[in-house]
Amino acid sequence: MKESILIVSRNSFAAITRESKLIDTLLGYDLFCIYSPRANALPPKEVCKELHLVELRDSEEYIASLASVIDSRYPLARVVSVSEQDLLPAAAARDRLKLPGLSRADAEPFRDKVRMKERVRGIVKVPEELLELRPDVLAKFRQRHSKIIVKPRAGYGSQNCFVIDSDAELAMILQQLEGQLGNYFAEQFISLPVYHLDALVRNGQCLFACLGTYNHPPMDFESSQWLVSTISNEPTALYKKASTLLSQLVECFGVADGVFHLEFFASDDELYFGEIAIRPAGGGITDAISRAWGVHLYEEHVRLQLGLAPKASPGSYAVRHAANMLYYNDKAGELTRLDLSRVQADPLVRDVHVHAQTGRDIDAARYSGDALFTTAIVADFAVELDAAVRGVMRNAVVEVCR
């Protein structure tokens, strides 16, 4: 008899597929799925026994109760979360049903950015914070740092984050967030390159890791239509420093198993903590990693939550260079043409995912999930990767009519 598994996900069903088919790890289970109605793609009926559509924001009690109802008919063996927004609801369901896996208490520091940064102080530099967002105090904080960022304590990616470098912008944001400031905090803006380390950890041991950097801050959609993350497992000094930091953070958070996405700011002399998540990276980064090294981080994420050994084995992986490219439209209008044929002709371009249809109205990009298409590139040498990235930018044809 198959065990019953509950999957809770804000992410697209595509995250737990490989070549458009359900990952092998889940084939031996009866799946009960709770998905957000805002997910880009939902599980097809032949994949799951039940599919429930639930808004996952502030849903912990509801999800835990729904899990109890499902469990009363089909006893559940595990609860699996897929992305950041479903982390706490899934943990609440585990606690309610007394199932193994990440508890609500252990999951909370990965969601509350203030508690997260309190925990890592003493291990790594942390940008100065302001928790009391009274207008007069916030104005002095901005004057001291010139440029600050206001963000939600339990935010998702770049959503509802505001970079402020003038009194006029501060006044506008204070008006926009009136009555909500208790859910936000302010932080010194760090004007250093942003890096991310994506890693698979089992029993406290890192089995795989790769280091990436963005061509511009992930929340800045005005400076460029392209958000490019270049990724490599080349053992540079920064790669080694980031790997050491991750090991310290894993020990600090007391979670020995997980797929981790660590973001930080760094120069030759300085390194500041950004945040850490216990889930795979978003925005197509995991696809580029899978294409380059054969490590499917979403599948590994699921396997660890099911109590299974990772597919990836410890050891050396060939040094490769990969890029994940996202194209963001900078104006609203009708998408009249999207021609990626010349992009797909490059043998280094391993995958292209289109998220918009011609003939449809589209809005100007606001969040990381608003990309029109994503592209994964893999190369053996950094110079080849750079040339392929420039080729994609040159050869993609996008036309939007206002």
N, C-alpha and C positions, 0 to 999 in steps of 0.2 A: 504494500500500500504506500502511495506517495505521501511524503510529508507536505503540509500546507505552509506556504510562505506568504507573508503580507509585504507588499512593496509599496512604499509611500514616496511619491515623486512630484516635484515641481518641474523637473526637467523633461525634455522630449523623450518618448519611448526609444528613439534612435540611440540614446546613450547606452542602453543595455542590449544593443545589437552589434553584430559583426557582419559586414557585407550584407546588410539589410535583414539579417536573420537573428532571432533571439540567441543570446550568448549560450554556449554549450552548458555552462555551469547551471543554468536555470531549467534546463530541459527535463530534469528528473523530478520536478516539483509541481504541485498544484499551486498556481499563482492567484492570489487575490490582490487586486491593485487599487490603490487610492491615488488618483492623479489630480493635479490642478486643472481646472477647465482652461487655464491659460497656457498649458503645455503645448508646444508646437506640433507634437504628434502623440496620439494616444495608442495604447496597445490594441491590436486587432482582436476580435472576439474569439478567434481560435487559440489565442495565447493564454487567456486567463479565464478562470471560472466566474469571477465577478469583477466588474469595473465600477468604481465609485468616483464621481467627480466632486471635489471639495475644494473650496478656497482655503489654502493652507496657511495664510497669515492668521496669527492668533487663534490657531485651531487645536491646540494641544488637548484640551479636555474633550472636544468633539471627536478627534481622531482616536483618542484612547477609548472613548465609549463605543465608537463604531468598531474598533478592533475587538472589543469585548463581545459585541453582538456577533461578529463573524466567528470568533473563537467558540461561541456557544454552539454553533452548528458544525464548524470544521476546526477542530483544535489546531492552533497555530504553533509551529515549531520555532519560527524566527520572524523578526520584523527587520526589513531592510530599507534604509534611506538611500537616496541617490544623490541629492544635491544639498546645498546649504539651507534652503528654505524649509526643507522637510526634516532636517536634523532633529530639532526639538520635538515636533509631533511624533516622529518615529520612536524617539527615546521615551516619551511619555507613554506610548502604547506598550513598549517593553516593560516599563515599570508597572503598569497596570496589570499586565498578564504575567509578571515575574519571569520574563524570558531573558536569556543571556544576551549580552551585547552592551553597547554604550548606554549608560544610565542617563537620566535627565540631569543629575548633578554633575556628571563628568562631561556632558555635552555643553552645558551652559557656558563655560569659559571660552568655548570656540565660537559662540554666537554673540556674547556681550563684549563689545570691543573694549570697554573700560576695564572690566574684570580681566580680560585677556592681557591687557598691557600692564595692569597691576601685578599680574603673576610673573611676567618676564623681566620686570625691573631687577637689576642686579646681575642679569645674564647678558643683556644687550642694551645698547642705547635706545631710548624711546623718545619720540618727539614730545615736547612739553604740551600738557593738556590743560584745558579749562573745563571744569564740570558744571560750574554755576554760570548759566548763560543769561545773567542779567544784562540788559543793554549797556549800562555804564561800564561794567566789568569787562564785557566782551569788547567794547570799544578800546579800552586800555590794552587789552591783550593783543588786539590787531595792531595797535600803534607800536607795541614792543617788538612784534615779529614782522610787521609790514604786510606779510601775506600769510593767511591762515586758511584752514579748511574746517567747515562745520559739517558734521556727519551724524547719522543716527547710531545710537548705541548698538542696535541689532539690525544693521543695514545689510543689504545684499549687493555685493559688488560696488559699482559706482552710483547706484540709485540713491537719489535724494541727498547727494553730497554737493556741497557748495564751496567753491574756492573764492575767497574774498581778499581783494587787495586795494580797496578804496572805501572811504566812508559812505559813498553813495551806494555801493554794492551791499555794504553791511546793513544800511537802513532798509534796503529792498528785501533782504533775506529775513531780517527781523519782522518785517510786516508779513511776509509770506508764511513764516513759521509761528505766528502769533498763536498762543495757546498750546503749542506743541514743543516748546523749548526744553521741557523736562525730559523728553525722549532723545535729546541731542547732546553732543559735546563738541568742543572746539579743540583744534590741534594746530600746533605750529606746522606750517607748510615746509616740507623738506625739498629743496631745489637740487636734488641729486637724481641720477638715473635710477629707474625702478627695475628691480630684478625679481624673478620668481624661481624657486626651486621646487620641482615636482618629484615626489619620492614615494616609494613603496617600502614600508617598514613592517617587519614581522619579528615579534619577540624582542623589540628594541633594536634589531639589526636592520640597517638599510640594505635592501636587496637591489634596488635600482634608483638612480637619481639623475636628473638632468637640469641644467641651469639655463634660464631664458632671460631675455631683456626685451623691453618694449621700445618701439621707436619714439613714442611719446606717452605721457601718462594716460592710463586706460580710460580716464573719465574726460579727456580733452578731445572732443569731436570737432572742434572748430579749426584746429591747426592743420589737420590733414584728413582726407577722406579715407586714408588707409591706417589701420592699426596693425602693426606687424610685430609679432613676437618671434625672435630668432633664438633657437634652442640648441644646446649641445651638451654632450657628456664629456667633453674634453676636460681633463683634470687640471684646470688652471688654478692659480692661487685663490681666486675668488670662489671657484667651485668647491675647493677644499674647505675654505672658511665657512661657506654657507652650509656644507654638509655637517661640519662640526657643530655649528649653531643649531641645526635641526636636531641632532642627537641630544643636545642639552635641553632643547624645548620639549622633545618627546618625553624625556625623563621628568621635566618640570610639570608637565600636564598629566603625567601618570597613565598615559595610554600607550601601550607597547605595540599595538597592531593598528595599522591604518594606512590609507593613502593620504598624503599631506601635500598641501599647496601653501608654501611659505613665500610671502612677499616682503621685500626689504629695499631700502635705499642705500646705495653705496658709491664711494669714490675710492681712490687709491688709499686714502687715509682714514675714512670714516665708514661706519655701517650703522644704519638705524633700522629698527624693527618696524615693519608695516603691519602685518597681521598674519595669522596662520589659520588654515581651515583643514578640517579632517574630511576631505572629499577631493575628488579629482578637479583639476582646473576646468574652467568653462571656456566658451568662445572658440572651440575647435582645437585647443592646444593638445588635448588628449588624442585627437585623431592624428595630428602630426607626430606625436610620440609613438603611437601605435605603428604608423607607417615607417618610421625610422628604425625603431628597435624591436618591434613585435610585442611590446608590452602594452596590453590593453588595460589601462588603469581603472576604467569603470568595472570591468570584469573582476579585477583584483579587489576592488572596493567591495563588490558583492561577495566574493569568496571569503574575505576576512570576516564579514558580518554573518556568514553562514557557518563560521567555524572551520572552514576548509583551508588547506595549505595553499599558498599562492602558486600560480602556474609558473611565474617567473622564478628563476633560480639564482642564488647568489653567485657572483663571479663577474668576470669582465665582459663588457659589451663593447663591440667595435665602436671606435670614436666616429660619430657622424654629426652632421649639422642639419637642422631642420628649421622650417619657418611655418608659422601659421599666420595667414593674412586675412583680414576682415575688411570688407569695403562698406563704408557708411555714406549714405546719401546726405548731402548738405542742404537740400531744399525739398520742399513738398511739391507734389505734382503727380502726373501720370507717368508710370514707367513705360516708355514707348519702345525701348530697345535694350536688350541685354544679350550681348554676343561674347561668349567666352571660348569660342572655337580655337582661336590662336593661343589662348592660355592653356587649354587642354592638350595642345599639340606638343608642348614641351615635355620631354620624358622625365624631367625632374619634378614636374607637377604630378603628385600621386593621387590627389583627390580634390574634387570641387563640389561643394554643396551650395545649391541655390535656395534662397529663402524667400524669394519674391517672384511674382508672375508679371509678365508684360501685360499691359492693358489695365492694370490695377493702379489705383491711387495709393501713394506712399507718403509718409511723413518724413520730415528731416529727423535724422538720428538723434536720440537723446541718451540711450543706454547701450551697454555693450551687447545686449541681445537684439539690437535693431539692425544688424548687418544684412546687406542685400545678398551677399554670398561670402563663403569662406573657402580658402585654398590651402592645401597642405603641400609643402615642398620638402624634398629630402635630397641631400647631396653629401658626397664624401669629403668635400673641401669647402671651407668658408667662402673662398672666392667664387666657387661655382654657385653657392647658395645666393650670394649677393647679386650675381648676374641674373639668376632666375627670378629673384624678387623684383628686380628692375624690369625684367621682361613681362611679368604679370601686370605690373603697373602700366606699362606701355601698351600692352595688347588687349587689355579688358576694355570693352566698349559698352558704356552705360549712357543712356539718354533719357532724361526726365523732362517732360514738358509741363511747365507751370499751368 
